[in-house]
């Protein structure tokens, strides 16, 4: 099987979107503009860092809703994240709190990360006029603990780590995020769209 076919097969397995995503059509959403995906990458990490700072200062009640009210988010550790708002959303089950997701992204092995989490790469995985799919790499410096082989000497130190997530858009709105570390090689090879300079406030103002 060719490398491209293997990549698409892996992506299909990782990207099992909710039923509502399959029902989306070009007639219901506007054509996608890539700048929105670039801006959303920064907005997501800004949200994580801001809410984490609030948690550290105990400014956020544990039962208070924060985050994205219209995006499906799935992590490997927590599964479904958050409560959706608005008509037509179907997010069955008991999702984990967004605050739990933020803690997962800002702590490791009992210690807080050093510095902020940042979006380091954004690559286009599947081109589509209305429902494109991207891969975003989130970089952080987290506390690691592991044993070296064959000596089994224990290592405890801060190391830079990258996690890869699928981002699907419906038009210019983020529709779904799903952790997909198995696609890290694809994310590393693709063209990094974050090198483009976008005036995000100006872009977002066009939607108002």
matplotlib code that plots the C-alpha trace (Angstrom):
import matplotlib.pyplot as plt

x = [0.0, 1.3, 2.3, -0.6, -3.1, -1.7, -2.0, -5.6, -6.5, -5.0, -6.8, -10.1, -9.7, -8.6, -11.3, -14.6, -16.7, -20.1, -23.2, -23.9, -20.7, -21.7, -24.9, -23.2, -23.4, -22.1, -25.6, -25.5, -22.0, -20.0, -16.9, -13.8, -11.1, -7.8, -7.0, -9.7, -7.9, -4.6, -6.3, -8.2, -4.9, -3.7, -7.1, -7.2, -3.8, -4.6, -7.8, -5.9, -3.2, -5.7, -8.0, -5.0, -3.8, -7.3, -7.2, -3.9, -5.3, -8.5, -10.6, -12.6, -15.4, -15.2, -18.8, -18.6, -18.7, -15.7, -14.4, -15.9, -19.7, -20.1, -17.0, -16.8, -13.5, -12.1, -8.9, -7.2, -7.3, -10.7, -12.8, -15.6, -14.9, -17.4, -21.0, -22.3, -24.6, -27.1, -29.8, -29.1, -26.1, -26.0, -23.3, -24.5, -23.0, -21.2, -18.4, -15.4, -14.9, -13.0, -11.1, -9.9, -8.7, -6.8, -5.2, -4.1, -2.5, -0.7, 0.5, 2.4, 3.5, 2.3, 4.1, 3.0, 4.5, 7.2, 6.1, 2.9, 1.5, 1.8, 0.6, 3.8, 2.5, -0.7, -0.9, -3.8, -4.7, -7.8, -8.7, -12.4, -14.3, -16.6, -15.3, -11.5, -9.4, -6.1, -3.5, -2.4, 0.7, 0.7, 4.1, 4.7, 7.6, 6.4, 7.8, 8.8, 9.7, 11.0, 13.6, 16.5, 17.1, 19.1, 20.4, 16.9, 18.3, 15.3, 15.2, 13.2, 13.4, 11.5, 11.3, 9.7, 6.7, 4.4, 0.8, -1.1, -4.8, -7.2, -9.2, -12.2, -13.9, -17.5, -17.0, -15.0, -16.2, -14.2, -16.4, -14.3, -11.0, -9.7, -6.3, -4.5, -0.9, -0.6, -0.6, 2.5, 4.7, 2.2, 2.0, 5.8, 6.0, 3.3, 3.7, 3.4, 0.6, 1.5, 4.3, 1.6, 0.9, -2.9, -4.6, -6.9, -8.9, -9.6, -10.6, -12.9, -14.5, -15.7, -18.1, -19.8]
y = [0.0, 3.5, 5.9, 8.2, 5.4, 4.4, 7.9, 8.2, 4.9, 6.0, 9.3, 7.6, 5.5, 8.5, 10.8, 9.1, 12.2, 12.4, 11.9, 15.6, 16.2, 13.7, 15.6, 18.9, 20.0, 22.8, 24.3, 24.9, 26.2, 28.9, 28.1, 27.7, 30.3, 28.9, 32.0, 31.0, 27.7, 29.5, 31.9, 29.1, 27.3, 30.3, 30.9, 27.3, 27.5, 31.0, 29.6, 26.7, 29.0, 31.6, 29.0, 27.3, 30.5, 31.0, 27.6, 28.3, 31.4, 29.6, 32.1, 29.5, 27.5, 23.8, 23.7, 26.7, 26.1, 27.3, 26.6, 26.0, 25.8, 24.3, 22.1, 18.4, 17.6, 14.1, 13.3, 9.9, 10.2, 11.7, 10.8, 13.3, 16.8, 19.4, 20.2, 21.5, 24.5, 25.4, 23.6, 20.5, 19.3, 15.7, 14.8, 11.8, 10.4, 12.0, 14.1, 15.1, 18.7, 21.2, 22.0, 18.4, 18.6, 21.9, 20.2, 17.3, 19.8, 21.8, 19.1, 15.8, 13.3, 15.5, 18.7, 21.8, 22.5, 25.0, 27.9, 28.1, 25.5, 26.7, 25.7, 24.7, 23.3, 23.3, 21.2, 20.5, 16.8, 16.8, 19.6, 20.4, 23.5, 23.3, 20.7, 20.7, 18.7, 19.9, 18.5, 20.8, 20.1, 21.4, 21.9, 22.0, 21.5, 18.8, 16.8, 13.3, 10.2, 7.0, 4.3, 3.9, 0.5, -1.7, 0.1, 0.9, 4.2, 6.5, 9.8, 12.7, 16.0, 18.5, 17.7, 19.3, 17.2, 17.5, 16.2, 16.0, 16.7, 16.6, 19.8, 19.7, 22.9, 23.4, 26.5, 28.8, 27.3, 24.7, 21.6, 18.9, 18.3, 14.8, 13.7, 11.7, 11.1, 8.3, 11.0, 12.7, 11.7, 13.3, 16.5, 16.7, 16.3, 18.7, 22.4, 24.4, 27.0, 28.8, 30.5, 32.7, 36.0, 36.6, 39.6, 37.5, 40.3, 41.8, 38.4, 37.7, 41.1, 40.2, 37.6, 40.2]
z = [0.0, -0.9, 1.9, 1.0, 1.2, 4.6, 5.9, 4.7, 6.3, 9.6, 9.4, 8.8, 11.9, 14.1, 12.7, 13.7, 13.8, 15.5, 13.4, 13.2, 11.3, 8.7, 8.2, 7.6, 4.0, 1.8, 1.8, 5.6, 6.1, 4.4, 2.3, 4.5, 4.7, 5.9, 8.0, 10.4, 11.1, 11.7, 14.1, 15.9, 16.7, 18.6, 20.2, 21.5, 23.3, 24.6, 26.1, 27.7, 29.2, 30.4, 32.1, 33.6, 35.1, 36.5, 38.1, 39.7, 41.2, 42.2, 40.2, 38.4, 40.1, 39.3, 38.1, 35.9, 32.2, 30.2, 26.8, 23.4, 23.4, 19.9, 19.3, 20.0, 21.8, 22.5, 24.3, 24.7, 28.5, 29.1, 26.1, 25.5, 26.9, 27.9, 27.4, 24.1, 23.8, 21.1, 19.1, 17.1, 19.2, 20.3, 22.7, 24.6, 27.8, 30.7, 29.3, 31.3, 32.4, 30.3, 33.4, 33.5, 29.9, 30.7, 33.7, 31.6, 29.1, 31.8, 34.2, 34.1, 36.7, 39.5, 38.4, 36.5, 33.1, 32.6, 30.4, 28.3, 25.9, 22.2, 18.8, 17.0, 13.8, 11.7, 8.6, 6.2, 6.3, 4.1, 1.7, 1.4, 0.5, 3.5, 5.9, 5.9, 8.3, 9.9, 12.3, 15.1, 17.1, 20.7, 22.3, 26.0, 28.5, 31.0, 33.8, 32.7, 34.7, 33.1, 33.3, 30.9, 29.3, 30.1, 33.2, 34.5, 35.9, 36.6, 34.8, 36.2, 34.3, 32.2, 28.5, 25.5, 24.3, 21.3, 21.1, 17.8, 17.4, 14.5, 13.9, 11.6, 10.6, 9.4, 7.3, 9.4, 12.8, 14.7, 14.8, 16.3, 18.0, 18.6, 20.0, 17.3, 18.2, 15.6, 13.0, 14.4, 11.4, 9.0, 11.1, 11.1, 7.3, 6.1, 5.3, 8.6, 8.0, 11.2, 9.3, 7.7, 9.3, 9.8, 11.4, 13.5, 15.1, 11.7, 10.3, 13.2, 12.9, 9.4, 11.0, 13.2]

ax = plt.figure().add_subplot(projection="3d")
ax.plot(x, y, z, "-o")
ax.set_aspect("equal")
plt.show()
